[in-house]
Amino acid sequence: MNAVTPLPQTGYGANAVRTARDAEYDVISRVTRLLRQSDRECRSAEAIMAVHKNNELWTLLATDLAAPGNRLSDELKAGLLSLAAFSIRHGHRVLAGEVSTDALIEVNMSILKGLRGEVQ
């Protein structure tokens, strides 16, 4: 995702600028929180909404990864596109009542760790 959102001024009056990585982290974190706070078997409206938001997120990420201007390495793009395909397929299986949201949460948490620099 290539959006840059300015933050409000800090106490010292300096303008801080959010990076695309910061924005990606925030969005993935919010969607993951929705998944974690809803029932894992997707029996509630909140859980269905959370899985739907996760599918939308991964669709947007895949679109950005496939864009000609994306400067990530081909190897990284391929790996992330594979995760996107898995997450979307798994999300559909969750909505069909076949599996839980656990794998979706695990994938998102791994991405969050990567965005924080915690993964090699």
PyMOL commands that set and color helices and strands:
alter all, ss='L'
color gray80, all
select helices_A, chain A and resi 20-37+45-66+74-95+102-115
alter helices_A, ss='H'
color red, helices_A
deselect
rebuild
show_as cartoon
